Structure formats: C-alpha cells, structure tokens
Amino acid sequence: MSNTQPAPDGFGPPQQPPQPPQQPVVPPQPPQQPAPGYGYPQSNPDYGYPQSAPGYPAAPPVGYPQAYPQAPGYGMPMQPSNGMGTTGLVLGIIGVVCSLTFFLWFFGIILGILGIIFGAIGRGKANRGEATNKGAATGGLVCGIIATVVLPLLGLLIFASIMGGASTF
C-alpha cells in the first residue's frame, strides 16, 4: 500500500498529506571589503585565497611569506663523534686478551694494530674538539700497543728462554 489517504467521502483519487512550508535558501554572502587603511593591506577581494575544489584544503595566500626565516646561529649543536675512540678501546682490549692466549696470538696482533689506528684517529678528533672521549681513545691506543708489541715480545722471550734452557740438558 502507498502512504496516501483516500478522499474524505471515500471516493475519488487519494489525497496527498499537507506539506509544511519551507524556508527560502539564502546563498552565503562574500566577506565585506575592509575599510582602506585598516588592517593588513589586501589587493584581492577574496583575501588572497583562491577557490579550491570541494574536499581539498584551500591553498595558502598568494604573495605572503610561507614561514618565518631562520635566524643564523640558532641551529642544533654538533653531536660529538666518539665512535673512533670507543672502537679503538674495544679492539685494543680484545687484542690484549687474544695476545695473552697461545692459540689466538695472531688475531691479537691484528686487533692490536687496528686498536692503534682507531685510537690515534679518536685522539685526533678529541684534540680538535670533535669528540669528547679522549681517555677512551688513549686507552685504545695503549691497549693496541700492548697487544701488538709488548705481549708478542714477551711471548717470544719466554719461548726463547724455554728453548734455550731445554737445549742445555
């Protein structure tokens, strides 16, 4: 069945229910032009905002600065570059440990050389002010020298004394 009602006497075409009166639609008014001499000067009556498609944000005003300029000297400070000194210390310590063992002495010498190189680079960066770990870089340099020169030399002297003492019997 439909939503229509029959005529009051029951005969004839059905009548439609009465409709409430509708308000007239008023289109939105454009903004009024400000009085000259007041506020920010405008050359475009729509305030510099171009019309955009529905669903998209309006474009920024044309001819206006987009952001405040950055003042010189207010950037982030440089972070210290401590990687070389830390790497030299780690390689030097591992080189000393490997040089103390009999079967890893070759790796100890190689890691000691790398510890000397990275420790020296790290000390140079610390002296220039690029790094803050001068002590770690110095420790890597010293451990690298110990692992490369002192421990193999001591091992060689101990081996020579054992071999020299064994031949006298």
Phi, psi and chi 1 to 4 in degrees:
 res  aa     phi    psi   chi1   chi2   chi3   chi4
   1 MET       -  156.6 -104.7 -169.8   84.6      -
   2 SER   -96.7  173.1   66.7      -      -      -
   3 ASN   -87.4   16.6  -69.5  -21.0      -      -
   4 THR   -89.5  156.5   59.5      -      -      -
   5 GLN  -111.4  146.4  -62.3  175.8   -7.0      -
   6 PRO   -71.6  164.4   21.9  -27.9      -      -
   7 ALA   -61.2  157.5      -      -      -      -
   8 PRO   -59.9  -30.6   -9.0   10.6      -      -
   9 ASP   -88.3   -3.9   59.0   -5.8      -      -
  10 GLY    92.6   -8.3      -      -      -      -
  11 PHE  -117.5  156.1  -61.4  102.9      -      -
  12 GLY    99.1 -178.3      -      -      -      -
  13 PRO   -70.0  150.5   22.8  -28.8      -      -
  14 PRO   -68.5  152.7   19.6  -25.7      -      -
  15 GLN  -100.6  149.1  -66.1  179.4  -14.9      -
  16 GLN   -84.9  146.6  -63.9  -68.9  -28.7      -
  17 PRO   -67.7  150.9   19.4  -27.0      -      -
  18 PRO   -67.1  141.8   20.6  -28.0      -      -
  19 GLN   -96.2  140.7  -62.2  -70.6  -29.1      -
  20 PRO   -72.3  151.8   23.4  -31.3      -      -
  21 PRO   -68.2  142.6   21.1  -28.7      -      -
  22 GLN  -101.9  148.5  -66.2 -177.3   -4.2      -
  23 GLN   -81.8  143.7  -64.0  -68.3  -29.4      -
  24 PRO   -70.4  144.3   22.7  -30.5      -      -
  25 VAL   -84.3  125.8  176.2      -      -      -
  26 VAL  -104.9  123.6  178.2      -      -      -
  27 PRO   -69.5  149.9   22.6  -30.0      -      -
  28 PRO   -66.2  143.4   21.7  -29.8      -      -
  29 GLN   -89.7  141.3  -63.0  -65.6  -37.1      -
  30 PRO   -67.4  155.2   22.5  -30.1      -      -
  31 PRO   -64.4  148.3   20.3  -28.9      -      -
  32 GLN   -75.0  146.4  -64.5  -64.3  -35.2      -
  33 GLN   -72.0  128.3 -174.9   77.2    5.6      -
  34 PRO   -68.6  158.8   23.9  -31.3      -      -
  35 ALA   -64.7  141.1      -      -      -      -
  36 PRO   -64.2  142.2   18.0  -25.3      -      -
  37 GLY    94.8   -8.4      -      -      -      -
  38 TYR  -114.1  140.6  -66.3  103.5      -      -
  39 GLY    75.5 -164.9      -      -      -      -
  40 TYR   -77.7  132.9 -161.8   78.9      -      -
  41 PRO   -66.6  135.2   21.2  -29.1      -      -
  42 GLN  -121.4  139.0  -60.2  -71.9  -30.9      -
  43 SER  -108.0  -18.2   61.2      -      -      -
  44 ASN  -107.1  130.7 -166.1   -3.9      -      -
  45 PRO   -65.5  -22.0   19.0  -28.3      -      -
  46 ASP   -95.8   25.4   61.6   -8.6      -      -
  47 TYR    63.1   26.4  -63.6  101.5      -      -
  48 GLY    81.6    0.4      -      -      -      -
  49 TYR   -95.4  113.9  -70.4   97.6      -      -
  50 PRO   -72.7  153.9   23.3  -29.5      -      -
  51 GLN   -69.8  138.0  -62.1  -65.4  -33.0      -
  52 SER  -119.1  164.6   61.4      -      -      -
  53 ALA   -70.0  152.5      -      -      -      -
  54 PRO   -61.5  137.9  -15.3   22.9      -      -
  55 GLY    92.7   -8.9      -      -      -      -
  56 TYR  -113.3  144.6  -68.0   99.1      -      -
  57 PRO   -69.1  153.3   23.4  -31.6      -      -
  58 ALA   -69.8  148.2      -      -      -      -
  59 ALA   -72.0  154.4      -      -      -      -
  60 PRO   -66.3  162.0   21.6  -30.0      -      -
  61 PRO   -60.1  147.0  -15.8   22.1      -      -
  62 VAL   -86.4  132.7  178.1      -      -      -
  63 GLY    89.0   -0.6      -      -      -      -
  64 TYR  -101.1  151.6  -64.9  104.3      -      -
  65 PRO   -65.4  139.8   19.7  -27.4      -      -
  66 GLN   -82.9  -30.0  -61.0  -61.3  -38.5      -
  67 ALA  -153.4  163.6      -      -      -      -
  68 TYR   -73.9  139.0  -67.7  108.2      -      -
  69 PRO   -70.6  147.0   23.5  -31.5      -      -
  70 GLN   -80.0  128.3  179.9   71.1   26.5      -
  71 ALA   -74.1  141.4      -      -      -      -
  72 PRO   -70.2  144.4   24.0  -31.8      -      -
  73 GLY    92.6    1.7      -      -      -      -
  74 TYR  -110.9   23.9  -70.6  103.5      -      -
  75 GLY   -78.4  175.9      -      -      -      -
  76 MET   -69.7  140.4  -68.5  -72.3  -67.0      -
  77 PRO   -71.1  154.2   24.1  -30.9      -      -
  78 MET   -68.4  138.3  -66.8  -93.2  -47.9      -
  79 GLN   -80.8  144.1  -64.6  -67.0  -36.2      -
  80 PRO   -67.2  143.9   20.5  -28.6      -      -
  81 SER  -100.1   84.0  174.1      -      -      -
  82 ASN   -94.8    7.2  -67.1  -26.2      -      -
  83 GLY   -67.6  -38.9      -      -      -      -
  84 MET   -67.7  -45.0  -67.3  -69.3 -176.0      -
  85 GLY   -64.7  -41.0      -      -      -      -
  86 THR   -66.1  -42.0  -55.3      -      -      -
  87 THR   -63.0  -41.3  -56.0      -      -      -
  88 GLY   -61.7  -40.5      -      -      -      -
  89 LEU   -65.7  -44.9 -179.9   63.7      -      -
  90 VAL   -64.1  -46.4  169.3      -      -      -
  91 LEU   -66.0  -36.2  -70.0  174.6      -      -
  92 GLY   -65.4  -43.0      -      -      -      -
  93 ILE   -65.1  -44.8  -68.9  171.6      -      -
  94 ILE   -64.6  -36.2  -65.0  172.9      -      -
  95 GLY   -63.9  -40.3      -      -      -      -
  96 VAL   -63.4  -44.5  166.8      -      -      -
  97 VAL   -63.4  -42.8  170.6      -      -      -
  98 CYS   -68.6  -34.0  -71.4      -      -      -
  99 SER   -70.8  -26.6  -69.6      -      -      -
 100 LEU   -72.1  -26.1  -72.7  174.5      -      -
 101 THR   -86.4  147.9   60.0      -      -      -
 102 PHE   -71.8  -40.2  177.9   70.5      -      -
 103 PHE   -91.8   -4.5   55.5   92.8      -      -
 104 LEU  -115.9   17.4  -67.2  176.6      -      -
 105 TRP   -60.9  -32.0   65.0  -88.8      -      -
 106 PHE   -65.7  -43.6 -177.8   72.6      -      -
 107 PHE   -65.8  -34.0  -67.1  113.9      -      -
 108 GLY   -62.5  -39.4      -      -      -      -
 109 ILE   -67.4  -43.9  -67.7  173.8      -      -
 110 ILE   -63.6  -47.1  -67.7  173.6      -      -
 111 LEU   -66.8  -32.1  -66.8  175.2      -      -
 112 GLY   -64.6  -42.0      -      -      -      -
 113 ILE   -62.4  -44.0  -68.5  170.6      -      -
 114 LEU   -65.0  -36.4  -68.7  174.4      -      -
 115 GLY   -63.8  -38.0      -      -      -      -
 116 ILE   -64.1  -44.9  -69.3  170.8      -      -
 117 ILE   -63.8  -52.3  -67.2  169.5      -      -
 118 PHE   -67.9  -34.3  -77.4  108.5      -      -
 119 GLY   -65.3  -40.1      -      -      -      -
 120 ALA   -66.9  -41.3      -      -      -      -
 121 ILE   -64.5  -41.9  -66.7  171.7      -      -
 122 GLY   -64.1  -38.3      -      -      -      -
 123 ARG   -65.8  -38.7  -93.5 -173.5   66.5  101.3
 124 GLY   -62.5  -42.5      -      -      -      -
 125 LYS   -65.4  -38.4  -77.0 -170.7  171.1 -167.3
 126 ALA   -67.3  -37.7      -      -      -      -
 127 ASN   -67.8  -31.5  -71.8  -24.0      -      -
 128 ARG   -81.4   -9.3  -72.0 -170.2  -57.0  -92.3
 129 GLY    89.2    7.8      -      -      -      -
 130 GLU   -82.9  -18.3  -62.1  173.3    8.5      -
 131 ALA  -132.6  161.0      -      -      -      -
 132 THR  -118.1    8.3   58.1      -      -      -
 133 ASN  -115.0   60.2   62.8  -15.3      -      -
 134 LYS   -65.3  -34.5 -173.8  173.8 -176.7  178.1
 135 GLY   -66.1  -41.6      -      -      -      -
 136 ALA   -66.6  -38.7      -      -      -      -
 137 ALA   -66.4  -39.8      -      -      -      -
 138 THR   -65.8  -40.3  -56.0      -      -      -
 139 GLY   -62.0  -39.8      -      -      -      -
 140 GLY   -64.8  -38.9      -      -      -      -
 141 LEU   -64.8  -44.4 -172.2   62.1      -      -
 142 VAL   -67.3  -45.0  169.3      -      -      -
 143 CYS   -63.7  -37.0  -72.4      -      -      -
 144 GLY   -63.6  -40.3      -      -      -      -
 145 ILE   -66.2  -42.3  -69.2  170.7      -      -
 146 ILE   -61.5  -45.4  -69.1  171.9      -      -
 147 ALA   -68.9  -30.7      -      -      -      -
 148 THR   -88.9  -39.6  -55.2      -      -      -
 149 VAL  -108.9  -54.9  177.0      -      -      -
 150 VAL   -69.4  -51.8  175.4      -      -      -
 151 LEU   -66.0  -43.6  -71.4  178.5      -      -
 152 PRO   -63.6  -34.8  -25.7   34.2      -      -
 153 LEU   -66.4  -42.8 -173.8   61.7      -      -
 154 LEU   -63.2  -40.7  -74.4  176.4      -      -
 155 GLY   -62.4  -40.4      -      -      -      -
 156 LEU   -66.0  -41.0 -177.2   64.5      -      -
 157 LEU   -65.6  -41.0  -69.9  175.1      -      -
 158 ILE   -64.7  -43.1  -68.1  171.3      -      -
 159 PHE   -63.3  -41.4  179.8   73.3      -      -
 160 ALA   -67.3  -37.7      -      -      -      -
 161 SER   -69.8  -34.7   67.6      -      -      -
 162 ILE   -69.2  -43.9  -68.5  172.5      -      -
 163 MET   -69.3  -35.6  -63.6  -52.3  -82.6      -
 164 GLY   -72.0  -36.4      -      -      -      -
 165 GLY   -73.3  -27.2      -      -      -      -
 166 ALA   -76.6  -26.3      -      -      -      -
 167 SER   -79.8  -15.9   64.8      -      -      -
 168 THR   -78.5  -15.2   58.8      -      -      -
 169 PHE   -79.6      -  -70.4  116.7      -      -
